[in-house]
Amino acid sequence: MIDKQLSPVRLSGGLVQAAILLSLCAAPAFAESQQVLGWVEEGVILPENVAVKFKLDTGALTSSMHAEDVERFKKDGDDWVRFNIELEDIDTNKQVNSQLERKVERAIKVRGAGGAERRPVVLMKVCLGDRVYEEQFSLNDRDRMNYPVLVGRRTLEKIGLVDSNKTFTVEPDCSKSASSA
């Protein structure tokens, strides 16, 4: 009598073959639907319209943006922050200084060589390519960093794929999107 039950080895082999077949069919469609950007791109911080270098960092989970003099306060019972952005616009070579206020969405604990610190996370609008994204950014003094904006995986999953061999693949042009965002 032949045992009609499938052995675990045959079953797992069949699942692997099905997964490979599915990935081969889905990969080209996925790749065509996603834009591919370089690991460094020019982006624009809105509404200040300051163009800076964005580092697209697949090793970071949360995006981070340069901010100085971060001051926490309460507004209508909610946690808010007031902070300054002091950046040089890479298109005009002019220094842009703005004070902003944003509601704190959450706080993150960041561990590094110097210990751990808590950073506020706020919603900010940025332009990358021809789209405006409103995303969460932790605020941190990034004066000593090469890139004032770091885009992490939570944001990258909405933007597209990163090719580590490329830089500056798109020009920011969100004139139409910015007015409607």
PyMOL commands that place a pseudoatom at each C-alpha (Angstrom):
pseudoatom trace, name=CA, resn=MET, resi=1, chain=A, elem=C, hetatm=0, pos=[0.000, 0.000, 0.000]
pseudoatom trace, name=CA, resn=ILE, resi=2, chain=A, elem=C, hetatm=0, pos=[1.330, 3.448, -0.944]
pseudoatom trace, name=CA, resn=ASP, resi=3, chain=A, elem=C, hetatm=0, pos=[1.335, 6.069, 1.789]
pseudoatom trace, name=CA, resn=LYS, resi=4, chain=A, elem=C, hetatm=0, pos=[-0.569, 9.067, 0.401]
pseudoatom trace, name=CA, resn=GLN, resi=5, chain=A, elem=C, hetatm=0, pos=[0.822, 11.489, 2.973]
pseudoatom trace, name=CA, resn=LEU, resi=6, chain=A, elem=C, hetatm=0, pos=[3.505, 13.850, 1.734]
pseudoatom trace, name=CA, resn=SER, resi=7, chain=A, elem=C, hetatm=0, pos=[6.802, 13.651, 3.491]
pseudoatom trace, name=CA, resn=PRO, resi=8, chain=A, elem=C, hetatm=0, pos=[8.093, 16.896, 5.087]
pseudoatom trace, name=CA, resn=VAL, resi=9, chain=A, elem=C, hetatm=0, pos=[11.070, 16.864, 2.722]
pseudoatom trace, name=CA, resn=ARG, resi=10, chain=A, elem=C, hetatm=0, pos=[8.887, 16.664, -0.418]
pseudoatom trace, name=CA, resn=LEU, resi=11, chain=A, elem=C, hetatm=0, pos=[6.498, 19.268, 0.977]
pseudoatom trace, name=CA, resn=SER, resi=12, chain=A, elem=C, hetatm=0, pos=[9.229, 21.779, 1.847]
pseudoatom trace, name=CA, resn=GLY, resi=13, chain=A, elem=C, hetatm=0, pos=[10.932, 21.204, -1.528]
pseudoatom trace, name=CA, resn=GLY, resi=14, chain=A, elem=C, hetatm=0, pos=[7.665, 21.960, -3.313]
pseudoatom trace, name=CA, resn=LEU, resi=15, chain=A, elem=C, hetatm=0, pos=[7.204, 25.129, -1.254]
pseudoatom trace, name=CA, resn=VAL, resi=16, chain=A, elem=C, hetatm=0, pos=[10.714, 26.294, -2.091]
pseudoatom trace, name=CA, resn=GLN, resi=17, chain=A, elem=C, hetatm=0, pos=[10.102, 25.732, -5.803]
pseudoatom trace, name=CA, resn=ALA, resi=18, chain=A, elem=C, hetatm=0, pos=[6.811, 27.627, -5.618]
pseudoatom trace, name=CA, resn=ALA, resi=19, chain=A, elem=C, hetatm=0, pos=[8.483, 30.523, -3.770]
pseudoatom trace, name=CA, resn=ILE, resi=20, chain=A, elem=C, hetatm=0, pos=[11.278, 30.726, -6.352]
pseudoatom trace, name=CA, resn=LEU, resi=21, chain=A, elem=C, hetatm=0, pos=[8.797, 30.698, -9.226]
pseudoatom trace, name=CA, resn=LEU, resi=22, chain=A, elem=C, hetatm=0, pos=[6.696, 33.400, -7.570]
pseudoatom trace, name=CA, resn=SER, resi=23, chain=A, elem=C, hetatm=0, pos=[9.725, 35.605, -6.891]
pseudoatom trace, name=CA, resn=LEU, resi=24, chain=A, elem=C, hetatm=0, pos=[10.920, 35.282, -10.492]
pseudoatom trace, name=CA, resn=CYS, resi=25, chain=A, elem=C, hetatm=0, pos=[7.527, 36.397, -11.751]
pseudoatom trace, name=CA, resn=ALA, resi=26, chain=A, elem=C, hetatm=0, pos=[7.044, 39.201, -9.214]
pseudoatom trace, name=CA, resn=ALA, resi=27, chain=A, elem=C, hetatm=0, pos=[10.585, 40.651, -9.188]
pseudoatom trace, name=CA, resn=PRO, resi=28, chain=A, elem=C, hetatm=0, pos=[10.488, 42.321, -12.635]
pseudoatom trace, name=CA, resn=ALA, resi=29, chain=A, elem=C, hetatm=0, pos=[7.088, 43.890, -11.924]
pseudoatom trace, name=CA, resn=PHE, resi=30, chain=A, elem=C, hetatm=0, pos=[8.261, 45.155, -8.527]
pseudoatom trace, name=CA, resn=ALA, resi=31, chain=A, elem=C, hetatm=0, pos=[11.508, 46.559, -9.947]
pseudoatom trace, name=CA, resn=GLU, resi=32, chain=A, elem=C, hetatm=0, pos=[9.636, 48.403, -12.706]
pseudoatom trace, name=CA, resn=SER, resi=33, chain=A, elem=C, hetatm=0, pos=[7.178, 49.960, -10.233]
pseudoatom trace, name=CA, resn=GLN, resi=34, chain=A, elem=C, hetatm=0, pos=[9.866, 51.288, -7.867]
pseudoatom trace, name=CA, resn=GLN, resi=35, chain=A, elem=C, hetatm=0, pos=[12.130, 54.208, -8.626]
pseudoatom trace, name=CA, resn=VAL, resi=36, chain=A, elem=C, hetatm=0, pos=[15.829, 53.551, -8.050]
pseudoatom trace, name=CA, resn=LEU, resi=37, chain=A, elem=C, hetatm=0, pos=[17.771, 56.287, -6.305]
pseudoatom trace, name=CA, resn=GLY, resi=38, chain=A, elem=C, hetatm=0, pos=[21.407, 56.710, -5.365]
pseudoatom trace, name=CA, resn=TRP, resi=39, chain=A, elem=C, hetatm=0, pos=[22.706, 56.523, -1.807]
pseudoatom trace, name=CA, resn=VAL, resi=40, chain=A, elem=C, hetatm=0, pos=[23.057, 60.340, -1.828]
pseudoatom trace, name=CA, resn=GLU, resi=41, chain=A, elem=C, hetatm=0, pos=[20.420, 62.548, -3.431]
pseudoatom trace, name=CA, resn=GLU, resi=42, chain=A, elem=C, hetatm=0, pos=[19.556, 66.231, -3.466]
pseudoatom trace, name=CA, resn=GLY, resi=43, chain=A, elem=C, hetatm=0, pos=[16.334, 66.873, -1.589]
pseudoatom trace, name=CA, resn=VAL, resi=44, chain=A, elem=C, hetatm=0, pos=[14.392, 69.894, -0.373]
pseudoatom trace, name=CA, resn=ILE, resi=45, chain=A, elem=C, hetatm=0, pos=[13.169, 70.580, 3.157]
pseudoatom trace, name=CA, resn=LEU, resi=46, chain=A, elem=C, hetatm=0, pos=[9.710, 72.157, 3.033]
pseudoatom trace, name=CA, resn=PRO, resi=47, chain=A, elem=C, hetatm=0, pos=[8.235, 74.708, 3.542]
pseudoatom trace, name=CA, resn=GLU, resi=48, chain=A, elem=C, hetatm=0, pos=[11.620, 76.454, 3.827]
pseudoatom trace, name=CA, resn=ASN, resi=49, chain=A, elem=C, hetatm=0, pos=[12.603, 75.257, 0.320]
pseudoatom trace, name=CA, resn=VAL, resi=50, chain=A, elem=C, hetatm=0, pos=[16.193, 74.614, 1.326]
pseudoatom trace, name=CA, resn=ALA, resi=51, chain=A, elem=C, hetatm=0, pos=[18.046, 72.143, -0.912]
pseudoatom trace, name=CA, resn=VAL, resi=52, chain=A, elem=C, hetatm=0, pos=[20.457, 69.836, 0.933]
pseudoatom trace, name=CA, resn=LYS, resi=53, chain=A, elem=C, hetatm=0, pos=[22.112, 66.457, 0.519]
pseudoatom trace, name=CA, resn=PHE, resi=54, chain=A, elem=C, hetatm=0, pos=[19.999, 63.526, 1.703]
pseudoatom trace, name=CA, resn=LYS, resi=55, chain=A, elem=C, hetatm=0, pos=[21.784, 60.289, 2.625]
pseudoatom trace, name=CA, resn=LEU, resi=56, chain=A, elem=C, hetatm=0, pos=[19.560, 57.289, 1.883]
pseudoatom trace, name=CA, resn=ASP, resi=57, chain=A, elem=C, hetatm=0, pos=[20.628, 54.946, 4.652]
pseudoatom trace, name=CA, resn=THR, resi=58, chain=A, elem=C, hetatm=0, pos=[19.319, 51.381, 4.583]
pseudoatom trace, name=CA, resn=GLY, resi=59, chain=A, elem=C, hetatm=0, pos=[21.109, 50.755, 7.888]
pseudoatom trace, name=CA, resn=ALA, resi=60, chain=A, elem=C, hetatm=0, pos=[18.954, 53.286, 9.763]
pseudoatom trace, name=CA, resn=LEU, resi=61, chain=A, elem=C, hetatm=0, pos=[15.360, 52.567, 10.712]
pseudoatom trace, name=CA, resn=THR, resi=62, chain=A, elem=C, hetatm=0, pos=[14.197, 56.120, 11.481]
pseudoatom trace, name=CA, resn=SER, resi=63, chain=A, elem=C, hetatm=0, pos=[15.011, 59.181, 9.385]
pseudoatom trace, name=CA, resn=SER, resi=64, chain=A, elem=C, hetatm=0, pos=[16.929, 62.013, 11.024]
pseudoatom trace, name=CA, resn=MET, resi=65, chain=A, elem=C, hetatm=0, pos=[17.171, 65.738, 10.304]
pseudoatom trace, name=CA, resn=HIS, resi=66, chain=A, elem=C, hetatm=0, pos=[19.573, 68.423, 11.449]
pseudoatom trace, name=CA, resn=ALA, resi=67, chain=A, elem=C, hetatm=0, pos=[18.131, 70.613, 14.217]
pseudoatom trace, name=CA, resn=GLU, resi=68, chain=A, elem=C, hetatm=0, pos=[19.741, 72.972, 16.700]
pseudoatom trace, name=CA, resn=ASP, resi=69, chain=A, elem=C, hetatm=0, pos=[18.543, 74.452, 19.994]
pseudoatom trace, name=CA, resn=VAL, resi=70, chain=A, elem=C, hetatm=0, pos=[15.767, 71.884, 20.428]
pseudoatom trace, name=CA, resn=GLU, resi=71, chain=A, elem=C, hetatm=0, pos=[13.393, 73.139, 23.112]
pseudoatom trace, name=CA, resn=ARG, resi=72, chain=A, elem=C, hetatm=0, pos=[10.512, 71.033, 24.411]
pseudoatom trace, name=CA, resn=PHE, resi=73, chain=A, elem=C, hetatm=0, pos=[7.233, 72.672, 25.487]
pseudoatom trace, name=CA, resn=LYS, resi=74, chain=A, elem=C, hetatm=0, pos=[3.531, 71.933, 25.967]
pseudoatom trace, name=CA, resn=LYS, resi=75, chain=A, elem=C, hetatm=0, pos=[0.845, 73.208, 23.612]
pseudoatom trace, name=CA, resn=ASP, resi=76, chain=A, elem=C, hetatm=0, pos=[-2.823, 72.359, 24.177]
pseudoatom trace, name=CA, resn=GLY, resi=77, chain=A, elem=C, hetatm=0, pos=[-1.692, 69.529, 26.469]
pseudoatom trace, name=CA, resn=ASP, resi=78, chain=A, elem=C, hetatm=0, pos=[0.536, 67.939, 23.792]
pseudoatom trace, name=CA, resn=ASP, resi=79, chain=A, elem=C, hetatm=0, pos=[4.323, 67.694, 23.652]
pseudoatom trace, name=CA, resn=TRP, resi=80, chain=A, elem=C, hetatm=0, pos=[5.861, 70.046, 21.092]
pseudoatom trace, name=CA, resn=VAL, resi=81, chain=A, elem=C, hetatm=0, pos=[9.376, 71.113, 20.141]
pseudoatom trace, name=CA, resn=ARG, resi=82, chain=A, elem=C, hetatm=0, pos=[10.790, 74.383, 18.885]
pseudoatom trace, name=CA, resn=PHE, resi=83, chain=A, elem=C, hetatm=0, pos=[14.056, 74.110, 16.965]
pseudoatom trace, name=CA, resn=ASN, resi=84, chain=A, elem=C, hetatm=0, pos=[16.286, 75.919, 14.517]
pseudoatom trace, name=CA, resn=ILE, resi=85, chain=A, elem=C, hetatm=0, pos=[17.523, 74.725, 11.178]
pseudoatom trace, name=CA, resn=GLU, resi=86, chain=A, elem=C, hetatm=0, pos=[20.680, 76.431, 10.018]
pseudoatom trace, name=CA, resn=LEU, resi=87, chain=A, elem=C, hetatm=0, pos=[21.726, 74.973, 6.695]
pseudoatom trace, name=CA, resn=GLU, resi=88, chain=A, elem=C, hetatm=0, pos=[23.448, 76.053, 3.516]
pseudoatom trace, name=CA, resn=ASP, resi=89, chain=A, elem=C, hetatm=0, pos=[21.291, 75.640, 0.422]
pseudoatom trace, name=CA, resn=ILE, resi=90, chain=A, elem=C, hetatm=0, pos=[23.409, 73.665, -2.054]
pseudoatom trace, name=CA, resn=ASP, resi=91, chain=A, elem=C, hetatm=0, pos=[21.670, 75.288, -5.044]
pseudoatom trace, name=CA, resn=THR, resi=92, chain=A, elem=C, hetatm=0, pos=[22.087, 78.938, -3.993]
pseudoatom trace, name=CA, resn=ASN, resi=93, chain=A, elem=C, hetatm=0, pos=[25.015, 78.665, -1.522]
pseudoatom trace, name=CA, resn=LYS, resi=94, chain=A, elem=C, hetatm=0, pos=[22.965, 80.860, 0.841]
pseudoatom trace, name=CA, resn=GLN, resi=95, chain=A, elem=C, hetatm=0, pos=[22.624, 80.177, 4.551]
pseudoatom trace, name=CA, resn=VAL, resi=96, chain=A, elem=C, hetatm=0, pos=[19.033, 79.431, 5.593]
pseudoatom trace, name=CA, resn=ASN, resi=97, chain=A, elem=C, hetatm=0, pos=[18.052, 79.996, 9.224]
pseudoatom trace, name=CA, resn=SER, resi=98, chain=A, elem=C, hetatm=0, pos=[14.531, 79.155, 10.349]
pseudoatom trace, name=CA, resn=GLN, resi=99, chain=A, elem=C, hetatm=0, pos=[12.849, 78.465, 13.635]
pseudoatom trace, name=CA, resn=LEU, resi=100, chain=A, elem=C, hetatm=0, pos=[10.195, 75.770, 13.451]
pseudoatom trace, name=CA, resn=GLU, resi=101, chain=A, elem=C, hetatm=0, pos=[7.648, 74.297, 15.822]
pseudoatom trace, name=CA, resn=ARG, resi=102, chain=A, elem=C, hetatm=0, pos=[6.295, 70.777, 15.484]
pseudoatom trace, name=CA, resn=LYS, resi=103, chain=A, elem=C, hetatm=0, pos=[4.183, 68.416, 17.551]
pseudoatom trace, name=CA, resn=VAL, resi=104, chain=A, elem=C, hetatm=0, pos=[6.203, 65.502, 18.923]
pseudoatom trace, name=CA, resn=GLU, resi=105, chain=A, elem=C, hetatm=0, pos=[4.927, 62.279, 17.349]
pseudoatom trace, name=CA, resn=ARG, resi=106, chain=A, elem=C, hetatm=0, pos=[7.048, 60.026, 19.538]
pseudoatom trace, name=CA, resn=ALA, resi=107, chain=A, elem=C, hetatm=0, pos=[10.530, 59.817, 21.047]
pseudoatom trace, name=CA, resn=ILE, resi=108, chain=A, elem=C, hetatm=0, pos=[13.286, 57.371, 20.212]
pseudoatom trace, name=CA, resn=LYS, resi=109, chain=A, elem=C, hetatm=0, pos=[16.213, 56.162, 22.250]
pseudoatom trace, name=CA, resn=VAL, resi=110, chain=A, elem=C, hetatm=0, pos=[19.464, 56.268, 20.287]
pseudoatom trace, name=CA, resn=ARG, resi=111, chain=A, elem=C, hetatm=0, pos=[22.499, 54.347, 21.486]
pseudoatom trace, name=CA, resn=GLY, resi=112, chain=A, elem=C, hetatm=0, pos=[25.969, 55.249, 20.360]
pseudoatom trace, name=CA, resn=ALA, resi=113, chain=A, elem=C, hetatm=0, pos=[29.577, 55.258, 21.478]
pseudoatom trace, name=CA, resn=GLY, resi=114, chain=A, elem=C, hetatm=0, pos=[28.877, 58.224, 23.744]
pseudoatom trace, name=CA, resn=GLY, resi=115, chain=A, elem=C, hetatm=0, pos=[25.948, 56.536, 25.495]
pseudoatom trace, name=CA, resn=ALA, resi=116, chain=A, elem=C, hetatm=0, pos=[22.194, 56.729, 24.964]
pseudoatom trace, name=CA, resn=GLU, resi=117, chain=A, elem=C, hetatm=0, pos=[19.940, 59.727, 24.408]
pseudoatom trace, name=CA, resn=ARG, resi=118, chain=A, elem=C, hetatm=0, pos=[16.258, 60.339, 23.732]
pseudoatom trace, name=CA, resn=ARG, resi=119, chain=A, elem=C, hetatm=0, pos=[15.364, 62.325, 20.630]
pseudoatom trace, name=CA, resn=PRO, resi=120, chain=A, elem=C, hetatm=0, pos=[12.019, 63.799, 19.625]
pseudoatom trace, name=CA, resn=VAL, resi=121, chain=A, elem=C, hetatm=0, pos=[10.469, 62.620, 16.365]
pseudoatom trace, name=CA, resn=VAL, resi=122, chain=A, elem=C, hetatm=0, pos=[8.363, 65.083, 14.352]
pseudoatom trace, name=CA, resn=LEU, resi=123, chain=A, elem=C, hetatm=0, pos=[6.554, 65.134, 11.012]
pseudoatom trace, name=CA, resn=MET, resi=124, chain=A, elem=C, hetatm=0, pos=[8.380, 67.067, 8.297]
pseudoatom trace, name=CA, resn=LYS, resi=125, chain=A, elem=C, hetatm=0, pos=[7.687, 67.530, 4.604]
pseudoatom trace, name=CA, resn=VAL, resi=126, chain=A, elem=C, hetatm=0, pos=[10.513, 66.897, 2.182]
pseudoatom trace, name=CA, resn=CYS, resi=127, chain=A, elem=C, hetatm=0, pos=[10.770, 66.797, -1.590]
pseudoatom trace, name=CA, resn=LEU, resi=128, chain=A, elem=C, hetatm=0, pos=[12.713, 64.014, -3.257]
pseudoatom trace, name=CA, resn=GLY, resi=129, chain=A, elem=C, hetatm=0, pos=[12.494, 63.610, -7.018]
pseudoatom trace, name=CA, resn=ASP, resi=130, chain=A, elem=C, hetatm=0, pos=[9.062, 64.828, -8.085]
pseudoatom trace, name=CA, resn=ARG, resi=131, chain=A, elem=C, hetatm=0, pos=[7.177, 63.874, -4.905]
pseudoatom trace, name=CA, resn=VAL, resi=132, chain=A, elem=C, hetatm=0, pos=[6.536, 65.421, -1.509]
pseudoatom trace, name=CA, resn=TYR, resi=133, chain=A, elem=C, hetatm=0, pos=[6.717, 63.093, 1.477]
pseudoatom trace, name=CA, resn=GLU, resi=134, chain=A, elem=C, hetatm=0, pos=[5.468, 63.892, 4.973]
pseudoatom trace, name=CA, resn=GLU, resi=135, chain=A, elem=C, hetatm=0, pos=[7.519, 61.604, 7.168]
pseudoatom trace, name=CA, resn=GLN, resi=136, chain=A, elem=C, hetatm=0, pos=[8.790, 61.195, 10.711]
pseudoatom trace, name=CA, resn=PHE, resi=137, chain=A, elem=C, hetatm=0, pos=[12.267, 62.567, 11.427]
pseudoatom trace, name=CA, resn=SER, resi=138, chain=A, elem=C, hetatm=0, pos=[14.195, 62.448, 14.666]
pseudoatom trace, name=CA, resn=LEU, resi=139, chain=A, elem=C, hetatm=0, pos=[15.815, 65.775, 15.474]
pseudoatom trace, name=CA, resn=ASN, resi=140, chain=A, elem=C, hetatm=0, pos=[19.536, 65.846, 16.105]
pseudoatom trace, name=CA, resn=ASP, resi=141, chain=A, elem=C, hetatm=0, pos=[22.419, 68.281, 15.733]
pseudoatom trace, name=CA, resn=ARG, resi=142, chain=A, elem=C, hetatm=0, pos=[24.087, 66.899, 12.603]
pseudoatom trace, name=CA, resn=ASP, resi=143, chain=A, elem=C, hetatm=0, pos=[26.631, 69.738, 12.195]
pseudoatom trace, name=CA, resn=ARG, resi=144, chain=A, elem=C, hetatm=0, pos=[29.518, 67.281, 12.339]
pseudoatom trace, name=CA, resn=MET, resi=145, chain=A, elem=C, hetatm=0, pos=[27.871, 64.948, 9.808]
pseudoatom trace, name=CA, resn=ASN, resi=146, chain=A, elem=C, hetatm=0, pos=[28.352, 65.115, 6.040]
pseudoatom trace, name=CA, resn=TYR, resi=147, chain=A, elem=C, hetatm=0, pos=[24.615, 64.958, 5.371]
pseudoatom trace, name=CA, resn=PRO, resi=148, chain=A, elem=C, hetatm=0, pos=[22.029, 67.117, 7.186]
pseudoatom trace, name=CA, resn=VAL, resi=149, chain=A, elem=C, hetatm=0, pos=[19.216, 64.680, 6.340]
pseudoatom trace, name=CA, resn=LEU, resi=150, chain=A, elem=C, hetatm=0, pos=[19.375, 60.922, 6.725]
pseudoatom trace, name=CA, resn=VAL, resi=151, chain=A, elem=C, hetatm=0, pos=[16.511, 58.946, 5.205]
pseudoatom trace, name=CA, resn=GLY, resi=152, chain=A, elem=C, hetatm=0, pos=[15.875, 55.646, 6.993]
pseudoatom trace, name=CA, resn=ARG, resi=153, chain=A, elem=C, hetatm=0, pos=[14.119, 52.434, 6.006]
pseudoatom trace, name=CA, resn=ARG, resi=154, chain=A, elem=C, hetatm=0, pos=[10.654, 53.467, 7.238]
pseudoatom trace, name=CA, resn=THR, resi=155, chain=A, elem=C, hetatm=0, pos=[10.697, 56.263, 4.670]
pseudoatom trace, name=CA, resn=LEU, resi=156, chain=A, elem=C, hetatm=0, pos=[12.656, 54.399, 1.994]
pseudoatom trace, name=CA, resn=GLU, resi=157, chain=A, elem=C, hetatm=0, pos=[9.956, 51.740, 1.737]
pseudoatom trace, name=CA, resn=LYS, resi=158, chain=A, elem=C, hetatm=0, pos=[7.641, 54.471, 0.386]
pseudoatom trace, name=CA, resn=ILE, resi=159, chain=A, elem=C, hetatm=0, pos=[10.244, 56.093, -1.863]
pseudoatom trace, name=CA, resn=GLY, resi=160, chain=A, elem=C, hetatm=0, pos=[11.896, 53.238, -3.717]
pseudoatom trace, name=CA, resn=LEU, resi=161, chain=A, elem=C, hetatm=0, pos=[15.081, 51.246, -4.047]
pseudoatom trace, name=CA, resn=VAL, resi=162, chain=A, elem=C, hetatm=0, pos=[18.631, 52.396, -3.274]
pseudoatom trace, name=CA, resn=ASP, resi=163, chain=A, elem=C, hetatm=0, pos=[21.543, 51.645, -5.603]
pseudoatom trace, name=CA, resn=SER, resi=164, chain=A, elem=C, hetatm=0, pos=[24.745, 52.008, -3.568]
pseudoatom trace, name=CA, resn=ASN, resi=165, chain=A, elem=C, hetatm=0, pos=[26.740, 52.595, -6.778]
pseudoatom trace, name=CA, resn=LYS, resi=166, chain=A, elem=C, hetatm=0, pos=[24.833, 55.762, -7.683]
pseudoatom trace, name=CA, resn=THR, resi=167, chain=A, elem=C, hetatm=0, pos=[24.519, 59.335, -6.403]
pseudoatom trace, name=CA, resn=PHE, resi=168, chain=A, elem=C, hetatm=0, pos=[22.389, 62.300, -7.466]
pseudoatom trace, name=CA, resn=THR, resi=169, chain=A, elem=C, hetatm=0, pos=[20.088, 60.414, -9.843]
pseudoatom trace, name=CA, resn=VAL, resi=170, chain=A, elem=C, hetatm=0, pos=[17.093, 62.791, -9.574]
pseudoatom trace, name=CA, resn=GLU, resi=171, chain=A, elem=C, hetatm=0, pos=[16.618, 66.544, -9.363]
pseudoatom trace, name=CA, resn=PRO, resi=172, chain=A, elem=C, hetatm=0, pos=[14.061, 67.664, -6.791]
pseudoatom trace, name=CA, resn=ASP, resi=173, chain=A, elem=C, hetatm=0, pos=[11.102, 69.237, -8.582]
pseudoatom trace, name=CA, resn=CYS, resi=174, chain=A, elem=C, hetatm=0, pos=[8.027, 69.348, -6.389]
pseudoatom trace, name=CA, resn=SER, resi=175, chain=A, elem=C, hetatm=0, pos=[6.532, 72.622, -7.588]
pseudoatom trace, name=CA, resn=LYS, resi=176, chain=A, elem=C, hetatm=0, pos=[3.208, 70.971, -8.435]
pseudoatom trace, name=CA, resn=SER, resi=177, chain=A, elem=C, hetatm=0, pos=[3.183, 68.582, -5.470]
pseudoatom trace, name=CA, resn=ALA, resi=178, chain=A, elem=C, hetatm=0, pos=[4.251, 71.205, -2.910]
pseudoatom trace, name=CA, resn=SER, resi=179, chain=A, elem=C, hetatm=0, pos=[1.287, 73.445, -3.595]
pseudoatom trace, name=CA, resn=SER, resi=180, chain=A, elem=C, hetatm=0, pos=[-1.171, 70.601, -3.149]
pseudoatom trace, name=CA, resn=ALA, resi=181, chain=A, elem=C, hetatm=0, pos=[0.567, 68.894, -0.198]
for i in range(1, 181): cmd.bond("trace and resi %d" % i, "trace and resi %d" % (i + 1))
show_as sticks, trace
zoom trace
